Amino acid sequence: MRVMGIIFANDASLGELTTKRTSASMPFGGRYRQVDFALSNLSAAGVRHVGIISRHNYQSLMNHIGDGEEWGLELEEGGLEFLTPYSMSTSHTYRGKLESLYSAMDFLEFGGDDEYVVMIDSAVLSNIDLTKVLDAHVKSGKDVTMVTKAGVADGKRVLDLAVKLDEKGEVSDMVVDYAAPEGYLASADIFVLNKKWLIGKVLEHMARNQFHMDRDLVLGGWQKGEVSVNVYEFPGVVMYNDTVEEYFANNLALTDAKVRADLFGYNHPVYTKVRFRVPTYYGEGCEIENSLVADGCMLEGEVEDSVLFRDVTIAPGAEVDHCVIMNDAVIGEGSELKYVILDKNVTVRPGSKLIGTKKNPIIIKRGEIV
Amino acid sequence: MFFQKKRCIAMLLAGGQGSRLKVLTEKTAKPAVPFGGKYRIIDFPLSNCVNSGIDTVGILTQYQPLELNEYIGNGQPWGLNKTHSCAQVLPPYERHDKKSGWYKGTANAIYQNIDFIERFDPDYVVILSGDHIYKMDYADMVAYHEAHNASCTIAVRNVPLAEASRFGILNTNPDNSIYEFEEKPKKPKSTNASMGIYVFNWSVLKEALIADEDTPGSSNDFGKNIIPNLLAAGHKMMAYPFNGYWKDVGTIDSLWEANMELLGKEPEFNIRGDERTKIFARNSALPSSYIDEKAKIVNAFVAEGCDVYGEVRHSVISVGCTIGEGAQVEDSVVMPGVVIEPGAIVRHAILGENSKVERNAVVGGAYGPGEKKAISVTSKGAVVAANTVLLPGEML
């Protein structure tokens, strides 16, 4: 089976954290960027032709992914391609996924042998065996297979796309951008489609000024009876990092052994760009509890219920509680941080006090000294 | 094929068994023995090469090469996989003449790979071994060699007189030129010990290797044959004093000590480095380490991919280890992939890769200050069964 992968890099905005990066290149879980999960899923399924669609702010993403070596995508044939606005037929950014696919038509058509397309959003994290999804898609004979997650819909959370199934497992209702009630299955933003069919649909929808994958192609097509939808229910962990609150909570959720086992080892390892560092040093006075710690750190203070990225220094007497601390932070003596996200390279002066809340963690921008 | 001319290349002798590391090198060549949580011994000379601007390294392998070859791979972790750089594994091979076969000695290993070296037409060849933990800028040594117009330069360090008879000792004139070399002398005349790091003019070395190969009864060894022969022939040979940290990790005790010397706020050997002195290693695709609320870690290195629920004191915990609840690890080196189950106690031990200490088992013993320690060792994949004891100094 020849398969092409398309990753959407810009679909969630995390406020100040994504002013200078795509959601795909958001650091996550101490060692990763969000896109590592989508790339590793594709790579582990043997997909060797991957396009990354990125609307803006993609410099940090390109820097991270490089030629795709870490994911086995540094290939002469196929491999990895960045589909940025300026490398495509339009020079403006896109209004929806269909428009971005339309702009990437050369890429879609170029992989002549590819029969199927897997589309993944980089802000929805999972460790999924895509070969099973592909097999299910082929077996179903339907036009679109969407991966879904049960238990996300709760009547409060607005979901991009959700479906309800009847007893036979057929879609009986479908909603877009709606706080679907319990019992609906949330889209995990992974779709499998036949490539030729997709190209035809993209052209049809663009001709009618319709740009949205979820609303126009899937929902609209299904309502008219023109598009048949197969649902693949994924039992593993799916993390939606659509808001700062979710991003924060999902990082801290990694202190749960079950979540970690699922997200990092359910089907395959998660590969990332390597920045080699020494092991983390735990000093005489450090107290580390229920935390995830990357390499290269120098720990002498107290850390609780937090995620530390690489090369973080925690001075003696500093207290870090419920925080996400990105690379190269230096947290000075006697300072106190609670519910804080420190972007990369932040220095916290000795004795500082930063207290946020679970719903609204304090965000300190990259490179700041506070 | 085009080969860029190199001013200097390195040849790394990595074929030795390292028999004094006992069970740790039963299935692994010494240079591939894990060190410092996420390194292997060979990472030190390899990274030194890269940090010294040497981008062409021949690696001579012989004993148990599988893991070592796999580890070196295409040289990518050290940046030695580019168009004009390489980390070339050089195993013994069959030749049309009768000179083929296993590498008979260190000099013979290089002799058998003259063709590899000639491709790069080097002015200088640095000879290294995969036995030592240190950071050194070989470029400084080559510059010294060049400035003194020497045929051969040997790195030396001062050792205590009492230990000098364990080393090759260089007796030097005040200008550091060498007038005598004694391999493990009973009555050492100086304390300048050879570190086994040589810089040669390639033309001189090549001639010496060919002559040595044609000498019946030679041990084909650098220390025993090549160096004394060159001295006798009147070549200018220099000693290059090196004062930095340098540790031969050829024994269980020294391997344990070297690991312990990484610890502390100002460690004896600071493995952290700036861009010029960084030690590179092959990375494992593992997530960050999880430290549980019941864990207690004091003065220790913990690499990534670990789950720590127990107590760790003054130890080096390598990638991918699990330390169960209530387990205690003290003064120990825990190699990659080790599982220490709840309630187990590990003291003064080296736990080999993927070995396992089951529930409530005890490994090693406790010591008072100054007391002579005996390190307990588990081999790769060994299992210390639940509720059993591995005595101090015992190996499994």
Interface residues (C-beta under 8 A of the other chain):
Chain A: G29 G30 R31 Y32 E69 T255 A257 R260 F264 P269 V270 Y271 T272 V274 F276 V278 P279 T280 Y281 Y282 G283 E284 C286 E287 I288 E289 N290 S291 L292 V293 A294 D295 G296 E304 V307 L308
Chain B: G36 G37 K38 Q76 P77 L263 K265 I271 R272 K278 I279 F280 A281 N283 A285 L286 P287 S288 S289 Y290 I291 D292 E293 A295 K296 I297 V298 N299 A300 F301 V302 A303 E304 D307 V312 V316 I317 S318
